[in-house]
Amino acid sequence: MAKISRPTSPDTLLTSRRSYSIWAATVASLAKTPRNLDRPRKDVSDLDLAAAVIPEMRRELIELWEAFTLNRAEVSRYLMDPKKEALTYLLGFHLANLARTQGMLRRVEHRMGLISWLREQNRPLHIEDLGCGTGALTFATLDLLFREEKKLPCSVELVDKSKAFLDAAAHGLQQLDPAATLVTRQQRLDEYLERERGKADEANENIVWHQLGYVWNEIAHSPKTSQAMLRHLGQGLKQGRRLITLIEPATQDLARAAQQLRDELCAMGYQALYPCPHSANCPMLERARDWCYSEWEWQQPPLMPKIDRILGIDRHRLGASAYVFVSPDIAMALRTLKNTEGPDAVVVGRPLDEKAARGSRKFNYLLCTDEGLIKEPVDAGPERLRGVVWKRMEKPKVTPVTAQKSKAVRKPQKTRK
Ligand SMILES: C[S@@+](CC[C@H](N)C(=O)[O-])C[C@H]1O[C@@H](n2cnc3c(N)ncnc32)[C@H](O)[C@@H]1O
């Protein structure tokens, strides 16, 4: 039996006080004065105003939630006044997406020291948020980076077809870092990416971080836009100093689409820093019934349970299909810094133990390793969430799940046309 060392449980405070108060200020800047306000608006704090806005936006919150969860393909046809849509998204999704991003980046920091390494660089950081919405991914990244005194020079480019979303994102980010250079581009992604293609050969000394939050599923059906996106992400790889954050829903079909994108990025030359313990093909694509996503416990800020009650959900535990990729030069620098190749094994599932007595509902942990997927029985320790490291101190007795193939044998899959 393998000897296991348990990783410490990750911090659950995934939305800082600062991000919560800036969120409330942005809500207050977008919202009309709520009818149920018992004092003049000027005497009401941003958080009290947000609390009064939430019940008035009940119908919109439910409609947008249903559009995202029941029929995501219809999201683009979802008709709502753009300003109302941005406010609804800010109320219903912004903080949860911010928490998911922070949860993921903290695990990356814990494993590979990415955030500390970035803070030590003498180069400027350029963040490009593609389909930025309310800017949750960029906000979470900068909030974490700026937790220390030392701030690295930073420029942010926000791209979205909706002006209302761009305004909301810019409002929050300006408050977080007034010194950052902020550019907003109200453009369709295919147009923006075409324009960027023309700049492919321009010398650039920046570290470039591409943020893709819940946007791949909205552009994947368009060959023109998705191919332009892949070309764009591959474009800077030769220069190095590239990072990508990818977040998508945790549902089976969309998570598997994200896994395919992960394989394409790795075939291109990116290395998967999170959650994967290797950059060979994703073993969870081998069986149609598997899909990979991450989980986090979230200590929700006070107004969030109010929104969850309207939506009939509980987001104390968050899920998302979530990845961080880096160019090989950054992967090498981090390995040298931490003197580690990264985790041996990562928890990717909790399948029922088929051999256990019927009705006992005993679980196994499904682990992703560079030798394929393996199962380990659940032990008496605290529950391990999907996406956390399972450190093996010695080789476990392997129960093969997928065919065990060596790293060298598992070749990258063909690029999707
Ligand atoms: C689901 S929201 C995600 C927002 C944000 N990235 C996040 O993770 O919270 C998708 C965003 O992508 C934008 N979007 C979708 N397709 C786009 C396109 N083809 N061109 C520009 N923006 C697009 C939408 O306007 C929307 O703001």
The ligand as a Tripos MOL2 file, in Angstrom:
@<TRIPOS>MOLECULE
LIG
   27    29     1     0     0
SMALL
NO_CHARGES

@<TRIPOS>ATOM
      1 C1        -19.6950   33.9890  -20.4170 C.3       1 LIG1
      2 S1        -18.9790   35.5500  -20.5880 S.3       1 LIG1
      3 C2        -17.4380   35.3150  -19.7640 C.3       1 LIG1
      4 C3        -16.8830   36.5770  -19.2120 C.3       1 LIG1
      5 C4        -15.5800   36.4890  -18.4440 C.3       1 LIG1
      6 N1        -14.4910   36.1130  -19.3040 N.3       1 LIG1
      7 C5        -15.6860   35.5760  -17.2660 C.2       1 LIG1
      8 O1        -15.0510   34.5250  -17.2670 O.co2     1 LIG1
      9 O2        -16.3910   35.8980  -16.3190 O.co2     1 LIG1
     10 C6        -18.4630   35.5570  -22.2680 C.3       1 LIG1
     11 C7        -18.0340   36.9310  -22.7450 C.3       1 LIG1
     12 O3        -17.4420   36.7970  -24.0360 O.3       1 LIG1
     13 C8        -17.9420   37.8030  -24.8790 C.3       1 LIG1
     14 N2        -17.9320   37.2290  -26.2410 N.ar      1 LIG1
     15 C9        -18.4820   36.0730  -26.6670 C.ar      1 LIG1
     16 N3        -18.2290   35.8710  -27.9720 N.ar      1 LIG1
     17 C10       -17.5030   36.9410  -28.3900 C.ar      1 LIG1
     18 C11       -16.9520   37.3270  -29.6510 C.ar      1 LIG1
     19 N4        -17.0760   36.5530  -30.7210 N.pl3     1 LIG1
     20 N5        -16.2850   38.4930  -29.7260 N.ar      1 LIG1
     21 C12       -16.1370   39.2850  -28.6270 C.ar      1 LIG1
     22 N6        -16.6410   38.9590  -27.4200 N.ar      1 LIG1
     23 C13       -17.3080   37.8200  -27.2920 C.ar      1 LIG1
     24 C14       -19.3560   38.0800  -24.3750 C.3       1 LIG1
     25 O4        -19.7770   39.3960  -24.7130 O.3       1 LIG1
     26 C15       -19.1780   37.9100  -22.8650 C.3       1 LIG1
     27 O5        -18.8330   39.1090  -22.2430 O.3       1 LIG1
@<TRIPOS>BOND
     1     1     2 1
     2     2     3 1
     3     2    10 1
     4     3     4 1
     5     4     5 1
     6     5     6 1
     7     5     7 1
     8     7     8 2
     9     7     9 1
    10    10    11 1
    11    11    12 1
    12    11    26 1
    13    12    13 1
    14    13    14 1
    15    13    24 1
    16    14    15 ar
    17    14    23 ar
    18    15    16 ar
    19    16    17 ar
    20    17    18 ar
    21    17    23 ar
    22    18    19 1
    23    18    20 ar
    24    20    21 ar
    25    21    22 ar
    26    22    23 ar
    27    24    25 1
    28    24    26 1
    29    26    27 1
@<TRIPOS>SUBSTRUCTURE
     1 LIG1         1 GROUP 0 **** ****
